[in-house]
Amino acid sequence: MTGETTVHTAVRIHGRSTQRKALRALLDALPHHGGHLLVAGEPGLGRTTLLRWAARTFRAGPVLHLGPGPDGGAHVTVEQLLDTLRAASAAAPVLVCADDAHLWDAPARTALGRAVRRLSTADRVGLLLSVASDRAVAPEFARLPVVHLDPLAPSGAAALLDDATDGVAAPAVREQLLAEAEGNPALLVALVRRLSPAELRGHRPLPRPLADAAALAEVVGGAPSGQSAHAQDLLLTVAAAGRTEDGTDVDAGLVHDALRRLLPEPGPGPRAEPVPGPRAEPVPEHLVLAGDRLRFRSPLVRRTVHATATPERRRAVHRALAEALETGGHRLTGLLHRSWSLGGPEPAPASVDRLAAVADRLAAMAADGAVPASHRLRATAYARAAELTADGARRAERYTAAAEQALLAGRPDRARPLLAAARDSAAPAAVRGRAELVRGVTELRDGPVGDAHQSLLLAASLLAADAPAEAAAAALAAADAAWAAGDLPACLATLAPEPPHRTENPAPGSDGPADARSAAAHPAAVHDHRVGMRALLEGRLDRAGAPLGQVVERGRTEDRPQTLLRSAAAALLLGDVDAARSGGARALAAARQLGSDTLVPQALEYLAYAELRAGRHPQARTHAEEGLRTALRTGQRNTAAHHRAVLALAASIEEEPDVVARHVTAALDTARRHGLAQAATLAQWAAARADLGRGRPFDAADRLGLLVLPGPARGHFAVWRLAVPCFVEAAVLAGRHEDARTVLTDFADWAAFGADPQAAAQLARCHALLAPGEHADALYRRALDRHDEAGGDFERARTALLYGKWLRRRRRPREARGRLGTALAGFERCGAGVWAAQARDELRALGAAPQGTGTGAPACLGLLTPQQLRIARHVAEGATNREVALALGVSTRTVDYHLRKVFAALGVRSRLELARMVGEADQAHEVQGAREARRVGSYEKTGAQH
């Protein structure tokens, strides 16, 4: 019997900003026109909470709560409902909330649906409905605009848990609660309520299972069931089969085979009816049949169906699935279902030996690379083997292996509770070391990197005696954590020469982590990377080049994603951008081929950085966009922060200030909480470069000064120098020449170092900005020559732009026009819209129209970016800046900014002139279109005659 923890009522909604924004738009528009929204989500995700929030927020008029009658009927006609709503909205707008509309009977839903369709926008009635997504949406509501509720992100779930418990949950308990709730806020609160204070603080073991049948049924609203015995068995079989599937769906043929095996053996009496095929009778409302796959509409309902079934029926279904799978040759999944059919974690004494044998077979199969299985399936097999293992050390080893497989599958949320279960002080040092290694890698990707550093150092210490090669790999990972944190002394200390050690490999079939086995298989690569990285940080390039070069060379013939990632990292350290791109691309392909979801965003990160260093911003953006999606999907917030920083840098050269600000804010949010100095420095540099591109040098100099000038706030030790050229340009424009000179000595050393192909050209450009007139000309020319050697359109165009500006101010228009035209072409080729605008402004100041623009209104509109053109057309139609912002989903500030650019690009001074120019352009296009139509018609007529 467990106690119950008092759960504090949450004072705020967590993680629903997108949904609240959609609801807020409806509420804000109600004084002018009506509208409808359908809020859909599986049970427990907070549909009722959102409707209550909207009702509390709405102040412009009355709020009506609509529900069915006592026996489920609406008890009103459509006309009565319409009359009531229209009468209420005559004096003021009305918000109508209808919660759980899926529970209404058919007549009530029909009446409500017809009323919605007959309400006009002039009625000023806002209707908010909520329905559960664990069943099909009723046809009456199918055409309404929908706001979907997804499970909470890890940060939102963690904040809710802290609110509900005042933050007293022990870390291990906290991890298990978050993993078990899977982002469902109601389930999370129900699990907390189930625990006693002693269990919540970790003083007593947690109940097993943590999310039991009662807790799940409470959230779902009862145990789901089918309308017939066959439908109930179908639900349970799909739920049971899903425990070993990678996705949310299962093979309908497998389910049908298992259902057939559930039938009683034919006896002397009448034969049992055959099991209907997958399409023989209607699929229960909680299921979807797509092709030959079956899935639950709601993962929570799937868990509830399995948990609320009787133990005897559950075991029978798993036994039937095991027989079907074993017959089909699926050994690992069949054995897993066989283990679940034998009993729970506490079996009868007579079956202990049998369960132990099953556990050994499961662990052996999970470790066997020849057995086809995903990382997620291997994690499930290892975890089940651990549950059935009596020996504490062996159980800890298997839980650790399960955690590592979960991490490779992109599920750090599952890895953490498995590591908590692996804790056993009696386990050997090597087992505890492997657990700390997995824990450290998990935190490195999704947690405070300072904690990751300490866990990885502890892993290296525990592994040193029995697994020295794995210890070296752990130490190198600890250096990665110190690097991410920007802690140079810790990085150097971690990379100190390791003592001599044996390099034998672990025994084949070991339950140890796959990452560690991969590292141990290549001890020379780990050693070379460690030696080269330390020499590089100490400024000894002569000693760094050879070992890091060896790491790069190994990547040319290897196919392991971890080794290829090391190769790409070493290439970036050496400034070999082409090798970094090649290594990153091969690592990405290898990770995808192995199904290692956790390594995909890291490979994309290296690819994005390599493209960024090469000045290929569009390619960097493409890789970072995919990397961000996969990092968020696999729970790697630290990796996501790095991708956001790259996206901010890519957007900083384009005319997208809102995009830059959004990525910078998100990157800094994670960077500050997890101590990611490298990501923070890149994000702040992006914000400053966006300021510089938009002609705000004072703001840019202020931001960059904190990053590059000596002092405690200086940016990441390996990144801040990359921002020096931007700072020098901004500081010169802001009149801070001495500050600019202060950083050039360090930057000259960096350029001489040779690790950045652009640095030599950038250094010459910086000297030109600070040089007197008689020397600047030669320095600009030298910079352009260096750019020709290094490549990279963007940096070369920036130098050409600055040179062109310098020439124009010295009354050398012919030369200035050539340099500015070159700059404009370079910016346009690499998509640097905000910098291209600067080049156009300079050309206009010379009295020269930018090349290729032509004359007349159509040609002038061709100067605009797609976003500027959209804004110009809205304004020409008479829309205010606020109306344009609402129509395009951007801020008013963004519209103001782009409209200023539109006026400058088109040379107009008023909205009236803009409207006239847009009208002339449209008229010209219509005339051209008519001419083209006549030409085509004439051509077709001539063709027909021939």
N, C-alpha and C positions, 0 to 999 in steps of 0.2 A: 504494500500500500504506500503510495507516495503522497507527499504533502502537496501544497499548492502555493505557488508564488503569487503575490499580489502584482498585477500588471497595471502600470500607470497608463492612463488614457493619453494617447499621443496628442501633443498640442499642435502638430503640424503634419501636413501631408508630405510624404517622402517620395521623391523620384517621379513626380507626375507633372512636370513643368510643361511638356508638350501637350498633354491632354487638357490641362487647365488653360493653356493658351487658346486652344480651340473653343473651349466653353466660354472663355472670356470674350472672344470675338463675337459669339452669338449674343451674349448678354449686352455688350456694348452697342450692337446694332439694333437691339429691340426698340429703342425710342423712335427709330425711323422705319423699320420693317421687321416682319416676322421671319422665323426660320425654325429648322428642326435639326436635332442631332440624336444619333443612336449610340449609346455607350455600351460596348460589348467586351466581355472578358470572362474567363473561366471563374468558377466560384472562388471567393476569397481574395480577389485582386483589388477590391475597393470600389466597385461600381456605386454602391450606396453612399459611400463616403464622398465620392465626387459629386453626386447629385446634392447631397447635403451642403457641400461647400458652395456649389452654385446657388442654392437657395439662400444661404447666409450672405453671399456676396451681392446678390441682386438687390438694388435699392430703388430702381426706377418705378416700381409698381408692385402689385400684389403677387404672391406666389401661391399657386394651387397645386396640391398633391393629389394626383388622380390614381385611383385604385379600383379593383373590382368589388362587387358587392359581397355580402357575407357568404353566399353559396357559389362564388366565382363568377357571377354574371355582372355585366355593366349596369343593367337596370335602367339604361337611358337609350333613347334612339340617337341616330347620328344628328338629326335636326336639333334635338334638345341639347346635345353636347356642343354643337356649333353655336346655338343661340347663347348658351351660358358663356362660352369663351369670348364671343364677339361683344357681348354686353359688358363683360369684365374689362375688356381692352378698350372700350370706348373712351374712358376717362384717362387711362394710363396703360402702358404696355404690361403684359402679363407673362409670367414664366410658369409653365405647367411642367411638373415633374411626375413621371410615371415609372416607378421603380419595379424591377422584376416583371416586366410586361410579358415575358415568356410564360409566366405561370397563369396568365389569364386564360379563360376558356375561349373557344373559337369565336362565339358571337361577340364577346367583349373586344377581342383583338380586331375583329372585322369592323366594329363600330369605330374604334379608335383609328384604324388605318384609313377608313373613308373620311373621317373628320380631318385628318392630317392632309389628305389630298385635296380637300375642298377649301382649306384655309388658304387665303392669299397672303402675299407679303404685306399688303396694306393693313391686314388685321392686327399687326403688332403683337402676335402671340408667338412666344418661343416655347417649343416643346422639347423636353429632354426625356428620352426613354432609356432604360437600361435593360439589357437582356444577357443571359448567360450564354457563353459560346461553347458550352459542352454539349450542345445539341444544335440542330439546324435552325437558322433564323426563320421565323414565321414569314410566309409570303407577304403578309400585310405590311411588314416592316422592311422588306428586302431592298426597297429603292431609296431608303433614307440614307443620308450621309452618315458614315460610321467613324467613331473614335474608338480605336482598339486599345485595350489595356494589356500590356505584356507583364511578365514577372518583373519585379524590381531588380535593378542592377545591383551588383554587390555593395556599392557604396550606399545606396538607398536602403537596402535591407539592413546593413550594419547600423545605419543611423536610427532606423526604427527599433532595432533590438536595444540599442543604448537608451533610447527614450523609454522603452517599455520596462527596462530593468535598472535604470539609473546607472548603467555601466558597471554593475557589480559582477557580471558573468565572468568566470574564469576563461582565459584565452582558449583552452582546449574545448571547453563547453561551448563557447561562442562559435568556434569553427564548426562544431558538429550541428549546432542549431541552424546556422546559416545554410549549411550543406543540405540538411534534411528538409528545410522549408522551401528550397529551390525558388526563392524570390517571391513566394506567396505570403503577403503580409498577414492575412487572417490565420494561416497555418503557423506562421512564426509566433504569433501571439498565443495561439492555442498550445503550442509546445512549451512556451515559457510558463504559461499558467499551470501546466501539468507538473512542473518541477518544484521540489521543495527548495527552500533557501540553501540548504546544505548541498544539494545536487547542483544548483545553479553556480555556486562558488567553487565547485570541484571537490568538495570534501567527501562526497559519497558518489559511487558509480551511477551513471545515468541509466534509466530504465531501458530495456531492450524489448522490442524495437522502440526507438525514440518516437517516431510518428506511428502510433498504434491505430487500430481500427477505430477506436472511439474518437481520437483527435481528428482523423481524416474525415470520418462521417459527420462530425460537428461542422466542419468547414463546408463540405459538399452539400449538407442538408439532408443526410440520410444515406443509407447504402443503396447505390444504383442497382436496378434489377431489370431484367427483360420481362416481356409479357408472357413468355412461355419457358418451360424448363430448358428447351433447346437454346432459346435466346440467352438465358442466364449462363448456360455452359459456354456459349459462344463468347460472351463478354469476358468470362473468367479465363478462357483459353487464350484469347487475344492479349489479355492483361499479363498472363503468365509467360507467354511467348516473348513479350516485349522486354522481359528482364535481361535477355541476352542479345537483343538487337541493337545495332548502332544507331538506327534512326527511330522514328516514332511509329513506323509501320512494320507489319509482319506479313509473311507469305500466307495468302489465303488458302493455298493448297495444303500447307503444313497444318494450318488450323483445322481444315476439314479432315485431314488424316487423323489428327489427334482426337477430334470429336468422334470419329468412327470407332477408335480404340476405346473410348469411354463407355461404349454400349456394353451391356452385360452379355456374357457368353450365351449363345443360343442354347436353350434347353429343350426338353421334350414338349413344352407348351407351344403356344403360338409364337412365331418369329417377331422380333422387334422391328419396328418401322425403320427403314434406312435413314441415315443422317442426310438432311437436305444439303445440296451443294451450296457453294458460296453465293450463288445468285438464285437459289431456289425459293427463298422466301425473303420478305423485307428485312433489311439490316436494321438492328436496333438503333434508336435515335442517337445514342452516344458514339456510334461507330460510323466510319466513312469507308466505303469500298471504292478504290480507285484502281482500275485495271485488275491485277491479280494481287493487290496489296490491301490489307485492312489496317486501320488505325483508329485510335480514340481521338475524338475532337479535343479532349482535355487530358493532359498528362496526369493532373491531379485526380480526375475521375478514374483513370486507369489504375493508379495506386490504390484508390479506395476500393475498387472492385476486388482487387487481389487481397487486400488486407481484411475485408469484411467477410470473405468467404469462410466456410468452416474449414478447419485444418485438414480434415479427412478429404474433402472435395479438392482442396488446393493440392494436396499430395497426389491425388489421383490424376489431376490434370497435368502436373509436372511429369508423372510417370508415363502418361500417354504421349506427351511431347518428347520425352527421352526416347521412347521406342520408335517414334516416327523419325526423329533425327538420326538415331543410330542406324536405322534401316537405310537412310539416305546417305550415309557415310560422313555425317557431320559429328565427328568424335568429341570435340571439345564442348560444343553447345549441348550435345546429348548427355555428356557426363555431368555438366552443370545442372541440367534439369533432373538427372538421376540423383544428384546430391540433395536437391531440394525436396525430392520425393521421399527421402529417407528420414526426415525429421528436422528439428530445429537445432539451435546451437547447444542444447542440453539434452542429448539423446539418452535412451535407456542404456544401462551398463552393458547389456548383451550385444549391443551394436557398436560399441566404442571402437573395436578393432576394425570393423567394416568401414566406419566413417573415416578412421585414420588412413586406411588404404585408399579411399576415395580422395582424401585431401592430398596424399602424396601423388596420386595420378594427376589431379588437377594442376598442382604446382609444376609437375614435370612437363605436362602439355603446354602450360602457359609459357614456360621457359624455352620450349622447343621452337626454334625459328622455322622449322620445316612444316609446322602445323599452321595452315592458313587462318589467321585471326587478326582482328584489329587491336589497337592498343586498348580500346575500351573493353573489349571482350577479355583480353588478357588480364586487365585490372580486375574485372569481375571474378574471373577464375582464381586469381591469387587471393582476393579478399575472401571468397568462399572457402578456399583451402585454409586460410588463416583461422576462420571461424571454427573449422572442424579440427584444428590442431591443438593438442593438449599441452605440448612442451612450450614454455614461455619464449625461449630464445628462437625456436623455429617459427613460432607464431609471429614474433616481432619481425623476423626476416621476411616472411611472406606478406605481412601488411606493408612493409617498406617497399617491396617489389610492386605491390598493387598501387601504392601511392605514386611510384615513378611512372608506371604505365598510365595512370590517370593523368599525370602531368603531360606525358607525351601525347595523350589524346586531347589535350587542350582543356582539361578540367581541373584547374588548381583548386577549385572549390571542393572537389571530391578528394584531392590528394591530401588536403590538410587534416580532415578527420581520420583518414587512414593512418597518417603519421602519428596522430594522437593515440590511436589504438595500438600503434607499434611500440609505444613507450614501455620499456621493461628494463629496469636497472640491472637485472640478472643477465641480460643478453650480452654476448661478447662485444668487445670494443669495435670489432669490424662491422657488426650488425648495426650498432648505434652510430658508427661513423657514416654508414651508407644512408641511414635515416636522416642524419644532419645534412648530408650532401643534398639529398632530395629536398629537404626543408629549405636549405639555403638557395637552391636554384629556383624553388617556388617563390620565395620572397624577392629574389633578384628580378623576377618578371612581374611580380604583382604584390609588392609590399615595400616597407622601408628598407632601403638598400644598406643602411647601417646594420640592421638586424641580419640581413643576408650575409654581410661580411663576417660577422661574428659566428654565425652558424657554419659557414664554409671553413673558417679557420679551425673551429672545433672539429669539423669533419676531417680535415687534413691531419690534425693531431691524433684522432682516434684511429685513422686508417694507416698511419705511418708504419706501424710494425708489421701488420699482416697484408696490407695492400698498398705498397708504396707508390705504385703508378697511379692508383686512384687518388691517393693523398696529394700527389702532384697536380692532378686535374682539379681537385677541390681547391688547392691553393691558387691556381690560375683563375678559377671562377671567383675566388675571394678578391683577387686583384681586379677583376672586372667590376665587382661591386664597389670597390674603393674608387675605381675610375669613374663610374656613374655618379658617385657622390662628390667627385671633385676633390677627394682627399689624397693629395700627392704624397705626403709622408707615409700614409697607410699603404698606398699602392706600392711605393718603393720597398717598404718593409716586407710586404707580402711577397714581393718578387725577389727577395734576397736569395742568394744561391742555396739550393737545397742540399742536404747531406747526401753522400752516396747511398744508393739503395738498390735492392734487387728489382728487376723489371719483369718477373714472371707474370703470366696472365692468370686470371681466375680460372677455376676448373670449368670445363664445358658444362652447360646446363645449370650453372649457378643461379640461385634466386636473386643475385645482386642486381643493382640498377643497370639498365642497358647503357645509359650515358657513361657511367663509370667504366663499364666493360669496353666501350668504344674508345675511351681515353686511354685505358690501360693497354689496349692493343697497339697504340701508337705513342709510346712514352717519349720517343725522340722528338715528335712534333710538339708535344707539350713542353718539353725542355727547351727546344729552340724558340718557341714563342715567348716563354718566360724570360730567357736570356736577352732576346732581341728587344722585348718590350722594356725591360729595365734599362738597357743601354740607351734606348731612344729617350726615355724620360730623364736620364742623366746627361743628355746632350752629346752622347758619343755615337754619332751616326756611323763612324767607321767600324764600330763594333756591333752596331745594330743591323746593318745591311745584310750581312751574310746569314745569320740565323733566321731573320725574318724572311729573307729570300728563299731559304730552304722550305719554310712553311708555305710560302706562295707556290713553290714548285711542286710540293706534294699535292696541292690542290688541283694540279693539272691532270693528275692520273688517278685521283681518288674518286670514290662514289659515295662515301659516307657523308651525310649532311653536316655532322658536327665538324669533321675535318675540313670540309669545304667552307664552312662558316669561319673557321679559324684562318683559312687561307685568304678569304675576302677581308677579314679584319687586319691581317698582316699587310695586305696590299694597300689598304687605306692608310695605315701607319707610315708606309714607305712613299705614299703619294702616287702609287701605280694605279691610276684610276681604271685603266682598261682591265687589268688583272682583277681588280675588286669587282668590276661589273661581271666579268666572266665567272669568278668564284661565287658571287652572289646568285647569278642565274642558275648555275649548276647545283648549288645548294637548294635553291627553290625547287628545281625539278626533282632532286633526290628526296626532299622532304615530302613532296606531293606523292611521289611514287611509293614511299613507305607508309603513307597515311599518317604522318606525324604532324598533326594540326598545330602543335605548339611551336614547331620550328619554322613554319611557313612565314609568320609575321616577322621573325628575326631575319630570315633571308631577304624578305622584301625591304627591311630596314637598311641592310647593307647595300642593296641595290639602289634604294632611294638616295642614300648618302653619296654613293659613287656618282650617280647622275648629277646630284647637286654640286659636287666638287668639280665636275666636268663642265658645269654651266648649262646643263640640259634640264632646265626647270620643268618643262611639260612632262618629260619622261619621269623625273623625280616625283612629280605630283601624281602621276598614274600609279606608280609603285606604292606611294605612301597612302593613297586612297584605299587600295586593296589591302595594304598592310594594316591600316586602321580598322577596317571592317573585321578582318580575321583576328586581330589582337583583342578587340572588344568581344568577339564571339567566343574566344578561348580564354577569356578572363585575365588577359595580360595588360593591366592598366599601365605599367611602366613602359612597356613596348608601345602601347597606344600613345603615350605622352611624347615619345620620340617621333612617331609618325605625325602627330599633330604639329610638332615643331617644324618638321620638313614641309608640311602643307602650308604652314604660316609663312615660311621663307619663300616657297614657290608663289604664293598669292601676293607676297609683298612687292613683286615686280609688276603685278597686274592691277587693274583698276577695281579692286575688290576690298575696300577697307573693312567692311563688315566681316568678310571671310577671315581676313588676317586677325581681327580682334577676337573672333569666336575661337579660332584654333589656339591663339596665344593664351586666352583665358583658360581654356580647358587644359592645355599643356601645363601651365603654371599651377593650376589647382592640384594636379597630381604631383608635379615636381616638388612643390613646397611640402606636401604632406609626406612624401616618400623620400625626400632628400636627393632628388635627381638634379644635380648641379649642371650636368651637361645639357639635358633637355631644357632646363630653365634658361641657360645662356643662349641657346639657339632661338628659343621663343622670344626672348627680349631683343635679340639682334633683329629678328623678323619685324617686330613692332617698330623698331627704330628705322629700319630700312624702308618700311612703308611710309614713315614720316618724311624721310629724306626724298623719296620718289615723288611725294605729293607737295614738295616745295616747302617743307617745315623743318629747316635745318636746326633751329634752336631746340625744338623738341627732340630731334634725333640726337643732337650733341649731348643733351642732358641725359637721355637714356643710355647712350653708348659710353659716356664718360664713366658711369658706374661700373661698366663691364671691363673697360680696357685700361683705365688709369690705375696706377699703383694704389693699393689700399685693401682693407679687409673685404670690401664688397666686390673685388675684381672677379670676373667670371671664371668659368671652368679652365683649369690650367692648360688643357689641350685645345680649347675652342676659342678663347677670347681673341687670339691673334687674328682669326679669320674675320673678325669684325673691325679690325684696325682701319682698313681702307675706307670703310663707311664713316668711321669716326673722324678721320682726318678731313674728308670732304665736308662733313657737317660742321666740324670745328672751324675750318677756314671760312666757310660761308657765315658762321656765327661770330667771327672775329676772335676766336680762341686759338690763335696761332701757336702760342707757347705750349698749350696742352697738346696740340697736334704734334709738335716736335718731340714732346716727352716720350711718346710711345714709338717713335720711329726707330730708335736704336734697337729695341727688342724685336721690332718687326723686320729690321734688316738682318738680324741673326736668324730669324725664322725663314726668311727668303733664301739665305745662304745655306740653310739646312737642307733644302731641296725636297721636302716632303709635300710641298704644295705647288703644283705646276703654275698656278696663276700669280704666286707671290712676287716673283721678280718684276713682272709687268706692273703689278699694283704698287710696288715700292717706287718704281720710277714715276708713276702717276702721282703718288703722294708727294714726292720731292718736287714735281712740277707745280703742284698746287701751292707749295710753300716757297718756291724759288722766285728770285727777282726776274723781271721781264727778259733780260738778256740771256738767261739760262733756261727759262721754262720751255721755250720752243724746242730745244734739243731734247729735253727730258720727255716731253710728250711724244716726240718722234721715237725715242728709244723705247718708251712704254709700248707704243703700237707695234714696233718690231718684235718685242718680247711676246706680245699677244699673238702675233702671227706664228711664233714657235710653239706656244702652249695651246692654242686653240681656245674655243669658248666664245660664242657670239655675244653673250650678255656683257661680260667684263670688257671686251674689246669695244663694244658700242658705248659703254660708259666712259671709257677713256676718250673715244672720238667725240662724244658729246661735250665733255669738259674742254677738250682742245678746241672744238668749234666755238664754244662760248668765249674762250680766251681770245681766239682770233677775231671774233666779232667785236669784242670790246676794245681791241687794238686797231680797229678800222681796216681789217683785211678781209673784206666781204667775200671775195672770190674764193679764197682758201677756206674761209669759214663755211661757206655754202657746201663745199665738197665734203668737209669733215662731218657736218651736221646731216647731210644726206646719207652718208655712210652709216652714221649712228642710227638714223631713223630706220634704215633698211635692216640693220642688225637687230634692233629692238623688235621690229615687226616679225622678223623671222623666228625669234625665240619667245614671242607672245608677251613681251614686256610692255603692256599697254600704257602704264602710268609714266614710264620713261620715254616711250614713243611720243606721248603728249608733250613732254618737255622739248624734245627735238623739233616737233612741229611748231611750237611756240617760238623757238629760236629762229627757225626758218622764216616764219611770218615777220618777225622783227627785222629780218633782212630784206623784207619785201618780196620773198620768194615763196610761192605756194609749194607745199610738199609735193614731191614727185608722184605722179600717177593720180593726183586728185582731180584733175580736169577742172571745169568751170561749171557754173550753174547750180541750181538747188539740188538735183539728184547727186551730183558729184560731191557737193558739200556734205550731204547726209552720209555719204560713203566714208567720211572721216570719223564717224561716230562708231563706238563699240556697240555690240548688240544691246547691252544694258542701257547705254545712253540713248540709243535709238528708240527703245521701248518707252523710256521716260519722256523723250521729246514728243512722241506721238500722243501719249496721255495728256501732256500739258497743252499740246496744240488743240486737243479736243475740249479744253476748258477745265481739266481736273486740277484741283489744288494739290500742293505737295503732299498733304496728309492723305488725300484720296489716292494719289499715285502710290504712296507707301503701302497702303492697305491692299491695293490691287496687286502689287508685285511681291508682297510679303517681306518688305525690307523696312528699315527705319526711316523716319523723316530726315534724319541727318544725312543718310546715304543719298536720298533724293536731292537734298540741297547741294551736296558735293558734286554729284553727277550733272546737275542742272547748270552749275557754274562752268563745268567743263564743256557742256553743250554750247552755252552762250559764247565761250571763248573760241571753241573750234569753228562755229558757224559765223562768228563776227556779228551776232545780233545783240540787242540791248534790252529787249522787252519780250514778253510772252506773245504780244501781238505780232511782232516781227517773226518770231519762231513759228507761230501758227501759219503765217503767210508763206514762209519758206517750205514748211512741210506740205502745205496745200499745193504749192507750185511743183514740188517733187512728185507728189502723187499724181497730179495732172499730167506731168511729163511722162510718168510711167504708163499711165493709161493710154496716152497718145502712142507711145512706143509699142505697147501691147497691141493696140488696134492695127498699127502698121505691120507688126509681125504676123497677126492673124490674117491680114489681107495677103501678105506675102506667102504664107503657108497655103491659104486657100487657092491662090493663083497657081502655086506649084502643084497642088493636088489636081486642080482642074487640067493643067497642062499634061500631067502624068496620065490622067484618065483619057485624054484625047489621043495619047500615044499608046 
